[in-house]
Amino acid sequence: MAKRNYLVEGLSGVGKSSVYEELIRRGYKAISTDRAWAYNADPGTGLPGGPVGHDTWVWDQHEAVRELESPEPDVLFVCGSSRNSDRFLPYFTRVFNLRIDDDTMRRRLEARTDDDWPLGQKGVELMLELNRRGERLVGAIDVDATRPLDQVVDEVLRLADLDSC
């Protein structure tokens, strides 16, 4: 059976990390790109060490491709977003875009600590602006992430044809 990779992506505050943790709890293999692949890159060179910002977060190509091309496990969920995630679209069976309304996003981001959200209020406003644009990766399937976490993960698994597993 061919390997199936699924990307769970979206803006900051939509619940990617919570979905990651719930997938792990349910026994699925999942990667949090924030923890495994991502780094801040210099916008001019793409090298590590850039300023902290929404437009500087990229995935390490070597690490990402190594995991995505690995034959094990049969099903892998990748949870995260980056400036260069579109480069990896051919590796994914499906892409799920977590969506929330502006009020939910504001509440979630403003509840974060400085350690979890170094961009402050300016970053909150940027995420809200991006959320209103509604942009997403080509072919991404929107998932309403304002619902309780178990329902969000159930929907992702259903859309991945894994709801009976």
N, C-alpha and C positions, 0 to 999 in steps of 0.2 A: 504494500500500500504506500502511496506517495505521501511525503510529509506535507502537513498543512500548517502554515504560519498565518496567524491572525494578528492584525495591528489594531489596538485600542488606543485611539488618539483623541486629541481635543486641546482646548486652551487650558491655561492654568486655572485650577479650581473646579474643573468639571467632574473630577473623581477618578482619574486614571490610577492613582496610587491605591485608592480604596478598592477598585475593581481588581487590581493586581493582587492585593492581599487576600481578597475573597476567592479568587481563582486558585491561589496557592492553598488556602484553607480547604477548598473542595478537592484538592489532589491533582490539579492541572499544573503543568510546567509553564511558568510565566517568567518574564524578565521585565524588571522596571528599568527602562533605559536611563532614567535619571541616576540610578545607582550603578548601572553596568556599562553604558556606552557613551553617555553624554559628557561634554565639557564645553566651557566657554572658549570660543575661538576669536581670534583677531579677525574682524570683518575684511580686512585687506588681504591677509595671507592665509587664513583658515587654520593657522597654528594655534596651539593652546596658549592661554594667557590673555585672552581678550577681556574686555570689560563685561561685567554682569549685566545682561539685558536680554529681552525677548528675542532679539534678532541675532544673538551671538551663540545660542545654544545649538550644538551640532552633535551628531552621532559619529563615533569613531568608526570609519569605514571597515577597517580590518576586523575589529571585534564584532561588528554587526554582521558582516558577511560570513564570518566563521560560524556564528551561531545559526544564522538563517540557512546556510547550506549544509549544516550538520544533519545526518540522517536520523539522529535521535534528539528529542523524542518525536513520536509520530505527529503530535499536536503541540504547537508552541504558541503562546499568547505573548505578544510584545506590547507593553503598556508604556506609552510616552509619545512625545512630540519633539520635533526639532526643525531647525531651519532647512536641513537637508534630507528630511524623511522621504520626500518625493523620489529621491534617487533609488530608494529601496522598494518601491511599489511592486516591481516584478517578482519579488520574493514572497509576496503575501497573497494568500488565497482570497481573503476578504479584508476590508478595512472598515472599522466601526468608529464613527465620530460621535463622541459623547457631547450632548448639547444640554445646556441649562439656560434659564432665563436670567436677565440682568440682576434681578433682586437676589436670586440664589447665589450668583457669582460674587456679587458685592459682599454678601454676608459671609460666604466661605473665605474669600481672600482677606477680608478685614479681620477675621478671627485668627488668622495665622500670626505666628511670632516673627520677629525680625530674622531669626535663624531660618525659618521656613519660607519667608517672603522678603528678600532683601530689597525689592523694588519699591516698597512703600506705597503710598497713596497714588503716586504718579503711575506706578505699575498697574494698580487696580483700574485706574481710568483707561489705560491703554488696553487692558484685557476686555473691558466693557465695550470699548470702541470696536475692537476686533470681533467681539461676540455679535455685535449688531450687524456687522458686515456679513456674517454667516458663511464665510469662506471655509472650504474644507478640501481635503485631498480628492483628486479625481476618483470617482467611483465609490467614495466612502458612503456607508449606510449610516444615517443618523439614528442615534439611540437616545431617548429621553432619559437623562441622568438626574432629573429632579425627583424621580421616584425613589423608594427605599432601595438600598444597595442590593439586597437579595433579588429584587425584581429586575434591576438593571443587569445584573450578572446572568439571571435566568434568560433575559432577552438576548444578550450577547451569545450565550450558548445555543439558544434556539436558532438564531441567525447563522451560527456556525455549523448548524446541523448536528449539534452535540447534546441537545436537551434530553435525549433518552439514555445518555451514557451514565 
